[in-house]
Amino acid sequence: MSFTTYYMHLIFSSVPSLFSSELILYILPVLTVSILLFSFKIMFYKAPKLRRAK
Protein backbone atom coordinates (compact mmCIF):
# COMPACT_ATOMS: atom_id res chain seq x y z
CA MET A 1 0.00 0.00 0.00
CA SER A 2 1.42 3.37 -0.98
CA PHE A 3 1.74 6.29 1.40
CA THR A 4 -0.97 8.25 -0.41
CA THR A 5 -3.46 5.41 -0.24
CA TYR A 6 -2.68 4.88 3.43
CA TYR A 7 -3.23 8.51 4.40
CA MET A 8 -6.35 8.83 2.25
CA HIS A 9 -7.71 5.74 3.99
CA LEU A 10 -6.99 7.30 7.38
CA ILE A 11 -8.67 10.59 6.44
CA PHE A 12 -11.78 9.10 4.84
CA SER A 13 -12.27 6.47 7.52
CA SER A 14 -12.53 9.21 10.14
CA VAL A 15 -14.97 11.37 8.12
CA PRO A 16 -18.17 9.52 9.17
CA SER A 17 -17.24 9.92 12.81
CA LEU A 18 -16.78 13.67 12.28
CA PHE A 19 -20.19 14.04 10.65
CA SER A 20 -22.52 12.34 13.06
CA SER A 21 -26.21 12.15 12.24
CA GLU A 22 -27.14 14.79 14.82
CA LEU A 23 -24.56 17.21 13.46
CA ILE A 24 -26.03 16.86 9.96
CA LEU A 25 -29.50 17.66 11.35
CA TYR A 26 -28.17 20.97 12.65
CA ILE A 27 -25.90 21.90 9.74
CA LEU A 28 -28.24 21.23 6.80
CA PRO A 29 -31.04 23.66 7.80
CA VAL A 30 -28.52 26.37 8.68
CA LEU A 31 -26.75 25.86 5.36
CA THR A 32 -30.04 25.94 3.45
CA VAL A 33 -31.27 29.12 5.12
CA SER A 34 -27.92 30.86 4.66
CA ILE A 35 -27.86 30.00 0.94
CA LEU A 36 -31.43 31.31 0.56
CA LEU A 37 -30.66 34.57 2.36
CA PHE A 38 -27.47 35.06 0.38
CA SER A 39 -29.26 34.50 -2.93
CA PHE A 40 -32.08 36.91 -1.97
CA LYS A 41 -29.49 39.51 -1.01
CA ILE A 42 -27.83 39.19 -4.39
CA MET A 43 -31.16 39.28 -6.26
CA PHE A 44 -32.65 42.32 -4.54
CA TYR A 45 -29.77 44.44 -3.26
CA LYS A 46 -26.97 43.85 -5.73
CA ALA A 47 -29.00 43.29 -8.88
CA PRO A 48 -27.47 44.83 -11.98
CA LYS A 49 -29.20 47.96 -13.17
CA LEU A 50 -30.72 47.23 -16.55
CA ARG A 51 -30.94 49.84 -19.26
CA ARG A 52 -34.33 50.64 -20.68
CA ALA A 53 -34.94 49.25 -24.16
CA LYS A 54 -35.59 51.83 -26.89
PQR file with spaces between the fields and no chain letter, atoms N, CA, C, O and H, PARSE charges and radii, in Angstrom:
ATOM       1  N    MET     1       0.861   -1.186    0.000 -0.4000 1.5000
ATOM       2  CA   MET     1       0.000    0.000    0.000 -0.0000 2.0000
ATOM       3  C    MET     1       0.901    1.242    0.000  0.5500 1.7000
ATOM       4  O    MET     1       1.840    1.347    0.790 -0.5500 1.4000
ATOM       5  N    SER     2       0.595    2.168   -0.895 -0.4000 1.5000
ATOM       6  CA   SER     2       1.421    3.371   -0.977 -0.0000 2.0000
ATOM       7  C    SER     2       1.085    4.330    0.166  0.5500 1.7000
ATOM       8  O    SER     2       0.078    4.177    0.857 -0.5500 1.4000
ATOM       9  H    SER     2      -0.167    2.082   -1.536  0.4000 1.0000
ATOM      10  N    PHE     3       1.951    5.312    0.339 -0.4000 1.5000
ATOM      11  CA   PHE     3       1.741    6.294    1.404 -0.0000 2.0000
ATOM      12  C    PHE     3       0.461    7.092    1.176  0.5500 1.7000
ATOM      13  O    PHE     3      -0.287    7.373    2.113 -0.5500 1.4000
ATOM      14  H    PHE     3       2.768    5.436   -0.223  0.4000 1.0000
ATOM      15  N    THR     4       0.223    7.453   -0.092 -0.4000 1.5000
ATOM      16  CA   THR     4      -0.966    8.254   -0.407 -0.0000 2.0000
ATOM      17  C    THR     4      -2.237    7.489   -0.101  0.5500 1.7000
ATOM      18  O    THR     4      -3.169    8.033    0.491 -0.5500 1.4000
ATOM      19  H    THR     4       0.830    7.225   -0.852  0.4000 1.0000
ATOM      20  N    THR     5      -2.276    6.233   -0.500 -0.4000 1.5000
ATOM      21  CA   THR     5      -3.457    5.408   -0.237 -0.0000 2.0000
ATOM      22  C    THR     5      -3.674    5.231    1.258  0.5500 1.7000
ATOM      23  O    THR     5      -4.807    5.256    1.738 -0.5500 1.4000
ATOM      24  H    THR     5      -1.519    5.791   -0.981  0.4000 1.0000
ATOM      25  N    TYR     6      -2.583    5.054    1.986 -0.4000 1.5000
ATOM      26  CA   TYR     6      -2.681    4.875    3.430 -0.0000 2.0000
ATOM      27  C    TYR     6      -3.258    6.112    4.114  0.5500 1.7000
ATOM      28  O    TYR     6      -4.151    6.002    4.954 -0.5500 1.4000
ATOM      29  H    TYR     6      -1.663    5.033    1.596  0.4000 1.0000
ATOM      30  N    TYR     7      -2.744    7.293    3.752 -0.4000 1.5000
ATOM      31  CA   TYR     7      -3.228    8.514    4.396 -0.0000 2.0000
ATOM      32  C    TYR     7      -4.648    8.869    3.960  0.5500 1.7000
ATOM      33  O    TYR     7      -5.438    9.377    4.755 -0.5500 1.4000
ATOM      34  H    TYR     7      -2.018    7.383    3.070  0.4000 1.0000
ATOM      35  N    MET     8      -4.969    8.597    2.690 -0.4000 1.5000
ATOM      36  CA   MET     8      -6.354    8.831    2.249 -0.0000 2.0000
ATOM      37  C    MET     8      -7.311    7.906    2.990  0.5500 1.7000
ATOM      38  O    MET     8      -8.423    8.302    3.339 -0.5500 1.4000
ATOM      39  H    MET     8      -4.327    8.184    2.044  0.4000 1.0000
ATOM      40  N    HIS     9      -6.874    6.673    3.229 -0.4000 1.5000
ATOM      41  CA   HIS     9      -7.708    5.745    3.987 -0.0000 2.0000
ATOM      42  C    HIS     9      -7.909    6.244    5.418  0.5500 1.7000
ATOM      43  O    HIS     9      -9.010    6.147    5.961 -0.5500 1.4000
ATOM      44  H    HIS     9      -5.971    6.351    2.946  0.4000 1.0000
ATOM      45  N    LEU    10      -6.862    6.770    6.022 -0.4000 1.5000
ATOM      46  CA   LEU    10      -6.994    7.303    7.382 -0.0000 2.0000
ATOM      47  C    LEU    10      -7.942    8.497    7.427  0.5500 1.7000
ATOM      48  O    LEU    10      -8.765    8.607    8.336 -0.5500 1.4000
ATOM      49  H    LEU    10      -5.967    6.849    5.581  0.4000 1.0000
ATOM      50  N    ILE    11      -7.827    9.388    6.448 -0.4000 1.5000
ATOM      51  CA   ILE    11      -8.672   10.586    6.439 -0.0000 2.0000
ATOM      52  C    ILE    11     -10.127   10.208    6.211  0.5500 1.7000
ATOM      53  O    ILE    11     -11.005   10.644    6.956 -0.5500 1.4000
ATOM      54  H    ILE    11      -7.158    9.299    5.710  0.4000 1.0000
ATOM      55  N    PHE    12     -10.393    9.398    5.184 -0.4000 1.5000
ATOM      56  CA   PHE    12     -11.780    9.101    4.840 -0.0000 2.0000
ATOM      57  C    PHE    12     -12.430    8.107    5.786  0.5500 1.7000
ATOM      58  O    PHE    12     -13.657    8.031    5.839 -0.5500 1.4000
ATOM      59  H    PHE    12      -9.680    9.044    4.579  0.4000 1.0000
ATOM      60  N    SER    13     -11.653    7.351    6.528 -0.4000 1.5000
ATOM      61  CA   SER    13     -12.268    6.469    7.521 -0.0000 2.0000
ATOM      62  C    SER    13     -12.724    7.252    8.740  0.5500 1.7000
ATOM      63  O    SER    13     -13.626    6.813    9.453 -0.5500 1.4000
ATOM      64  H    SER    13     -10.656    7.413    6.486  0.4000 1.0000
ATOM      65  N    SER    14     -12.116    8.410    8.990 -0.4000 1.5000
ATOM      66  CA   SER    14     -12.530    9.209   10.142 -0.0000 2.0000
ATOM      67  C    SER    14     -13.623   10.208    9.801  0.5500 1.7000
ATOM      68  O    SER    14     -14.186   10.824   10.706 -0.5500 1.4000
ATOM      69  H    SER    14     -11.384    8.767    8.410  0.4000 1.0000
ATOM      70  N    VAL    15     -13.945   10.391    8.511 -0.4000 1.5000
ATOM      71  CA   VAL    15     -14.966   11.369    8.121 -0.0000 2.0000
ATOM      72  C    VAL    15     -16.345   11.023    8.672  0.5500 1.7000
ATOM      73  O    VAL    15     -17.005   11.926    9.188 -0.5500 1.4000
ATOM      74  H    VAL    15     -13.488    9.891    7.775  0.4000 1.0000
ATOM      75  N    PRO    16     -16.831    9.780    8.601 -0.5600 1.5000
ATOM      76  CA   PRO    16     -18.168    9.516    9.170  0.2800 2.0000
ATOM      77  C    PRO    16     -18.260    9.784   10.668  0.5500 1.7000
ATOM      78  O    PRO    16     -19.327   10.143   11.166 -0.5500 1.4000
ATOM      79  N    SER    17     -17.173    9.618   11.382 -0.4000 1.5000
ATOM      80  CA   SER    17     -17.236    9.921   12.812 -0.0000 2.0000
ATOM      81  C    SER    17     -17.288   11.428   13.053  0.5500 1.7000
ATOM      82  O    SER    17     -17.842   11.877   14.057 -0.5500 1.4000
ATOM      83  H    SER    17     -16.306    9.326   10.979  0.4000 1.0000
ATOM      84  N    LEU    18     -16.710   12.215   12.133 -0.4000 1.5000
ATOM      85  CA   LEU    18     -16.778   13.672   12.278 -0.0000 2.0000
ATOM      86  C    LEU    18     -18.187   14.184   12.010  0.5500 1.7000
ATOM      87  O    LEU    18     -18.675   15.078   12.702 -0.5500 1.4000
ATOM      88  H    LEU    18     -16.260   11.851   11.318  0.4000 1.0000
ATOM      89  N    PHE    19     -18.834   13.613   11.004 -0.4000 1.5000
ATOM      90  CA   PHE    19     -20.186   14.042   10.648 -0.0000 2.0000
ATOM      91  C    PHE    19     -21.189   13.054   11.222  0.5500 1.7000
ATOM      92  O    PHE    19     -21.651   12.155   10.519 -0.5500 1.4000
ATOM      93  H    PHE    19     -18.438   12.887   10.442  0.4000 1.0000
ATOM      94  N    SER    20     -21.518   13.213   12.465 -0.4000 1.5000
ATOM      95  CA   SER    20     -22.522   12.339   13.058 -0.0000 2.0000
ATOM      96  C    SER    20     -23.903   12.733   12.555  0.5500 1.7000
ATOM      97  O    SER    20     -24.069   13.800   11.965 -0.5500 1.4000
ATOM      98  H    SER    20     -21.143   13.943   13.036  0.4000 1.0000
ATOM      99  N    SER    21     -24.875   11.892   12.780 -0.4000 1.5000
ATOM     100  CA   SER    21     -26.210   12.155   12.242 -0.0000 2.0000
ATOM     101  C    SER    21     -26.846   13.378   12.896  0.5500 1.7000
ATOM     102  O    SER    21     -27.594   14.104   12.241 -0.5500 1.4000
ATOM     103  H    SER    21     -24.739   11.025   13.259  0.4000 1.0000
ATOM     104  N    GLU    22     -26.567   13.616   14.158 -0.4000 1.5000
ATOM     105  CA   GLU    22     -27.139   14.791   14.820 -0.0000 2.0000
ATOM     106  C    GLU    22     -26.505   16.080   14.312  0.5500 1.7000
ATOM     107  O    GLU    22     -27.174   17.109   14.218 -0.5500 1.4000
ATOM     108  H    GLU    22     -25.960   13.026   14.691  0.4000 1.0000
ATOM     109  N    LEU    23     -25.233   16.025   13.990 -0.4000 1.5000
ATOM     110  CA   LEU    23     -24.558   17.207   13.457 -0.0000 2.0000
ATOM     111  C    LEU    23     -25.127   17.587   12.091  0.5500 1.7000
ATOM     112  O    LEU    23     -25.273   18.771   11.786 -0.5500 1.4000
ATOM     113  H    LEU    23     -24.690   15.189   14.067  0.4000 1.0000
ATOM     114  N    ILE    24     -25.444   16.598   11.277 -0.4000 1.5000
ATOM     115  CA   ILE    24     -26.035   16.864    9.959 -0.0000 2.0000
ATOM     116  C    ILE    24     -27.409   17.500   10.121  0.5500 1.7000
ATOM     117  O    ILE    24     -27.781   18.372    9.335 -0.5500 1.4000
ATOM     118  H    ILE    24     -25.325   15.637   11.524  0.4000 1.0000
ATOM     119  N    LEU    25     -28.166   17.078   11.127 -0.4000 1.5000
ATOM     120  CA   LEU    25     -29.496   17.659   11.349 -0.0000 2.0000
ATOM     121  C    LEU    25     -29.413   19.130   11.712  0.5500 1.7000
ATOM     122  O    LEU    25     -30.347   19.883   11.437 -0.5500 1.4000
ATOM     123  H    LEU    25     -27.864   16.370   11.765  0.4000 1.0000
ATOM     124  N    TYR    26     -28.322   19.554   12.320 -0.4000 1.5000
ATOM     125  CA   TYR    26     -28.169   20.970   12.646 -0.0000 2.0000
ATOM     126  C    TYR    26     -27.554   21.766   11.502  0.5500 1.7000
ATOM     127  O    TYR    26     -27.917   22.923   11.285 -0.5500 1.4000
ATOM     128  H    TYR    26     -27.563   18.943   12.543  0.4000 1.0000
ATOM     129  N    ILE    27     -26.629   21.157   10.771 -0.4000 1.5000
ATOM     130  CA   ILE    27     -25.901   21.897    9.740 -0.0000 2.0000
ATOM     131  C    ILE    27     -26.742   22.108    8.486  0.5500 1.7000
ATOM     132  O    ILE    27     -26.703   23.190    7.900 -0.5500 1.4000
ATOM     133  H    ILE    27     -26.334   20.218   10.947  0.4000 1.0000
ATOM     134  N    LEU    28     -27.497   21.107    8.063 -0.4000 1.5000
ATOM     135  CA   LEU    28     -28.236   21.228    6.799 -0.0000 2.0000
ATOM     136  C    LEU    28     -29.266   22.352    6.804  0.5500 1.7000
ATOM     137  O    LEU    28     -29.294   23.113    5.836 -0.5500 1.4000
ATOM     138  H    LEU    28     -27.529   20.228    8.538  0.4000 1.0000
ATOM     139  N    PRO    29     -30.119   22.515    7.823 -0.5600 1.5000
ATOM     140  CA   PRO    29     -31.043   23.657    7.797  0.2800 2.0000
ATOM     141  C    PRO    29     -30.331   25.003    7.843  0.5500 1.7000
ATOM     142  O    PRO    29     -30.758   25.945    7.176 -0.5500 1.4000
ATOM     143  N    VAL    30     -29.261   25.111    8.611 -0.4000 1.5000
ATOM     144  CA   VAL    30     -28.521   26.371    8.677 -0.0000 2.0000
ATOM     145  C    VAL    30     -27.894   26.682    7.323  0.5500 1.7000
ATOM     146  O    VAL    30     -27.909   27.829    6.875 -0.5500 1.4000
ATOM     147  H    VAL    30     -28.914   24.345    9.153  0.4000 1.0000
ATOM     148  N    LEU    31     -27.348   25.671    6.681 -0.4000 1.5000
ATOM     149  CA   LEU    31     -26.753   25.863    5.364 -0.0000 2.0000
ATOM     150  C    LEU    31     -27.803   26.256    4.338  0.5500 1.7000
ATOM     151  O    LEU    31     -27.557   27.126    3.502 -0.5500 1.4000
ATOM     152  H    LEU    31     -27.335   24.740    7.045  0.4000 1.0000
ATOM     153  N    THR    32     -28.973   25.623    4.391 -0.4000 1.5000
ATOM     154  CA   THR    32     -30.044   25.937    3.446 -0.0000 2.0000
ATOM     155  C    THR    32     -30.540   27.365    3.627  0.5500 1.7000
ATOM     156  O    THR    32     -30.708   28.091    2.647 -0.5500 1.4000
ATOM     157  H    THR    32     -29.172   24.917    5.069  0.4000 1.0000
ATOM     158  N    VAL    33     -30.773   27.770    4.861 -0.4000 1.5000
ATOM     159  CA   VAL    33     -31.271   29.124    5.122 -0.0000 2.0000
ATOM     160  C    VAL    33     -30.222   30.162    4.738  0.5500 1.7000
ATOM     161  O    VAL    33     -30.566   31.211    4.194 -0.5500 1.4000
ATOM     162  H    VAL    33     -30.636   27.181    5.657  0.4000 1.0000
ATOM     163  N    SER    34     -28.961   29.888    5.009 -0.4000 1.5000
ATOM     164  CA   SER    34     -27.922   30.859    4.656 -0.0000 2.0000
ATOM     165  C    SER    34     -27.779   31.001    3.147  0.5500 1.7000
ATOM     166  O    SER    34     -27.545   32.106    2.657 -0.5500 1.4000
ATOM     167  H    SER    34     -28.681   29.035    5.450  0.4000 1.0000
ATOM     168  N    ILE    35     -27.913   29.911    2.401 -0.4000 1.5000
ATOM     169  CA   ILE    35     -27.863   30.003    0.936 -0.0000 2.0000
ATOM     170  C    ILE    35     -29.055   30.783    0.415  0.5500 1.7000
ATOM     171  O    ILE    35     -28.906   31.588   -0.504 -0.5500 1.4000
ATOM     172  H    ILE    35     -28.103   29.013    2.799  0.4000 1.0000
ATOM     173  N    LEU    36     -30.240   30.562    0.984 -0.4000 1.5000
ATOM     174  CA   LEU    36     -31.425   31.313    0.557 -0.0000 2.0000
ATOM     175  C    LEU    36     -31.272   32.803    0.838  0.5500 1.7000
ATOM     176  O    LEU    36     -31.561   33.628   -0.028 -0.5500 1.4000
ATOM     177  H    LEU    36     -30.360   29.908    1.731  0.4000 1.0000
ATOM     178  N    LEU    37     -30.823   33.153    2.028 -0.4000 1.5000
ATOM     179  CA   LEU    37     -30.658   34.568    2.358 -0.0000 2.0000
ATOM     180  C    LEU    37     -29.594   35.229    1.489  0.5500 1.7000
ATOM     181  O    LEU    37     -29.753   36.376    1.070 -0.5500 1.4000
ATOM     182  H    LEU    37     -30.588   32.483    2.732  0.4000 1.0000
ATOM     183  N    PHE    38     -28.525   34.513    1.222 -0.4000 1.5000
ATOM     184  CA   PHE    38     -27.467   35.060    0.384 -0.0000 2.0000
ATOM     185  C    PHE    38     -27.955   35.279   -1.044  0.5500 1.7000
ATOM     186  O    PHE    38     -27.616   36.283   -1.670 -0.5500 1.4000
ATOM     187  H    PHE    38     -28.397   33.582    1.562  0.4000 1.0000
ATOM     188  N    SER    39     -28.755   34.337   -1.562 -0.4000 1.5000
ATOM     189  CA   SER    39     -29.258   34.502   -2.927 -0.0000 2.0000
ATOM     190  C    SER    39     -30.286   35.629   -2.997  0.5500 1.7000
ATOM     191  O    SER    39     -30.315   36.362   -3.986 -0.5500 1.4000
ATOM     192  H    SER    39     -29.031   33.522   -1.053  0.4000 1.0000
ATOM     193  N    PHE    40     -31.129   35.788   -1.975 -0.4000 1.5000
ATOM     194  CA   PHE    40     -32.078   36.909   -1.967 -0.0000 2.0000
ATOM     195  C    PHE    40     -31.342   38.243   -1.885  0.5500 1.7000
ATOM     196  O    PHE    40     -31.748   39.220   -2.514 -0.5500 1.4000
ATOM     197  H    PHE    40     -31.105   35.193   -1.171  0.4000 1.0000
ATOM     198  N    LYS    41     -30.265   38.281   -1.112 -0.4000 1.5000
ATOM     199  CA   LYS    41     -29.486   39.513   -1.005 -0.0000 2.0000
ATOM     200  C    LYS    41     -28.897   39.894   -2.361  0.5500 1.7000
ATOM     201  O    LYS    41     -28.901   41.065   -2.742 -0.5500 1.4000
ATOM     202  H    LYS    41     -29.935   37.487   -0.601  0.4000 1.0000
ATOM     203  N    ILE    42     -28.398   38.908   -3.074 -0.4000 1.5000
ATOM     204  CA   ILE    42     -27.835   39.188   -4.392 -0.0000 2.0000
ATOM     205  C    ILE    42     -28.933   39.619   -5.361  0.5500 1.7000
ATOM     206  O    ILE    42     -28.729   40.538   -6.154 -0.5500 1.4000
ATOM     207  H    ILE    42     -28.395   37.958   -2.765  0.4000 1.0000
ATOM     208  N    MET    43     -30.090   38.970   -5.308 -0.4000 1.5000
ATOM     209  CA   MET    43     -31.161   39.283   -6.262 -0.0000 2.0000
ATOM     210  C    MET    43     -31.727   40.674   -6.041  0.5500 1.7000
ATOM     211  O    MET    43     -31.987   41.389   -7.009 -0.5500 1.4000
ATOM     212  H    MET    43     -30.256   38.223   -4.664  0.4000 1.0000
ATOM     213  N    PHE    44     -31.924   41.077   -4.787 -0.4000 1.5000
ATOM     214  CA   PHE    44     -32.649   42.316   -4.538 -0.0000 2.0000
ATOM     215  C    PHE    44     -31.754   43.515   -4.243  0.5500 1.7000
ATOM     216  O    PHE    44     -32.125   44.645   -4.561 -0.5500 1.4000
ATOM     217  H    PHE    44     -31.713   40.497   -4.001  0.4000 1.0000
ATOM     218  N    TYR    45     -30.600   43.299   -3.652 -0.4000 1.5000
ATOM     219  CA   TYR    45     -29.774   44.437   -3.263 -0.0000 2.0000
ATOM     220  C    TYR    45     -28.630   44.702   -4.230  0.5500 1.7000
ATOM     221  O    TYR    45     -28.238   45.852   -4.426 -0.5500 1.4000
ATOM     222  H    TYR    45     -30.299   42.381   -3.394  0.4000 1.0000
ATOM     223  N    LYS    46     -28.097   43.659   -4.829 -0.4000 1.5000
ATOM     224  CA   LYS    46     -26.967   43.847   -5.731 -0.0000 2.0000
ATOM     225  C    LYS    46     -27.331   43.468   -7.155  0.5500 1.7000
ATOM     226  O    LYS    46     -26.469   43.038   -7.921 -0.5500 1.4000
ATOM     227  H    LYS    46     -28.416   42.725   -4.670  0.4000 1.0000
ATOM     228  N    ALA    47     -28.583   43.621   -7.517 -0.4000 1.5000
ATOM     229  CA   ALA    47     -29.003   43.291   -8.876 -0.0000 2.0000
ATOM     230  C    ALA    47     -28.421   44.310   -9.845  0.5500 1.7000
ATOM     231  O    ALA    47     -28.353   45.497   -9.523 -0.5500 1.4000
ATOM     232  H    ALA    47     -29.284   43.971   -6.896  0.4000 1.0000
ATOM     233  N    PRO    48     -28.006   43.872  -11.011 -0.5600 1.5000
ATOM     234  CA   PRO    48     -27.467   44.832  -11.976  0.2800 2.0000
ATOM     235  C    PRO    48     -28.570   45.749  -12.494  0.5500 1.7000
ATOM     236  O    PRO    48     -29.700   45.320  -12.729 -0.5500 1.4000
ATOM     237  N    LYS    49     -28.222   47.000  -12.665 -0.4000 1.5000
ATOM     238  CA   LYS    49     -29.195   47.963  -13.175 -0.0000 2.0000
ATOM     239  C    LYS    49     -29.310   47.786  -14.684  0.5500 1.7000
ATOM     240  O    LYS    49     -28.329   47.923  -15.415 -0.5500 1.4000
ATOM     241  H    LYS    49     -27.304   47.349  -12.474  0.4000 1.0000
ATOM     242  N    LEU    50     -30.503   47.485  -15.131 -0.4000 1.5000
ATOM     243  CA   LEU    50     -30.717   47.234  -16.554 -0.0000 2.0000
ATOM     244  C    LEU    50     -31.087   48.528  -17.264  0.5500 1.7000
ATOM     245  O    LEU    50     -31.801   49.375  -16.727 -0.5500 1.4000
ATOM     246  H    LEU    50     -31.300   47.373  -14.538  0.4000 1.0000
ATOM     247  N    ARG    51     -30.585   48.657  -18.481 -0.4000 1.5000
ATOM     248  CA   ARG    51     -30.937   49.840  -19.264 -0.0000 2.0000
ATOM     249  C    ARG    51     -32.293   49.644  -19.910  0.5500 1.7000
ATOM     250  O    ARG    51     -32.675   48.523  -20.245 -0.5500 1.4000
ATOM     251  H    ARG    51     -30.005   47.969  -18.918  0.4000 1.0000
ATOM     252  N    ARG    52     -33.004   50.712  -20.081 -0.4000 1.5000
ATOM     253  CA   ARG    52     -34.328   50.644  -20.676 -0.0000 2.0000
ATOM     254  C    ARG    52     -34.194   50.431  -22.186  0.5500 1.7000
ATOM     255  O    ARG    52     -33.390   51.093  -22.842 -0.5500 1.4000
ATOM     256  H    ARG    52     -32.694   51.623  -19.808  0.4000 1.0000
ATOM     257  N    ALA    53     -34.976   49.517  -22.722 -0.4000 1.5000
ATOM     258  CA   ALA    53     -34.939   49.249  -24.164 -0.0000 2.0000
ATOM     259  C    ALA    53     -35.600   50.385  -24.929  0.5500 1.7000
ATOM     260  O    ALA    53     -36.603   50.941  -24.481 -0.5500 1.4000
ATOM     261  H    ALA    53     -35.630   48.980  -22.189  0.4000 1.0000
ATOM     262  N    LYS    54     -35.036   50.730  -26.084 -0.4000 1.5000
ATOM     263  CA   LYS    54     -35.591   51.829  -26.890 -0.0000 2.0000
ATOM     264  C    LYS    54     -36.547   51.301  -27.942  0.5500 1.7000
ATOM     265  O    LYS    54     -37.109   52.079  -28.712 -0.5500 1.4000
ATOM     266  H    LYS    54     -34.221   50.278  -26.447  0.4000 1.0000
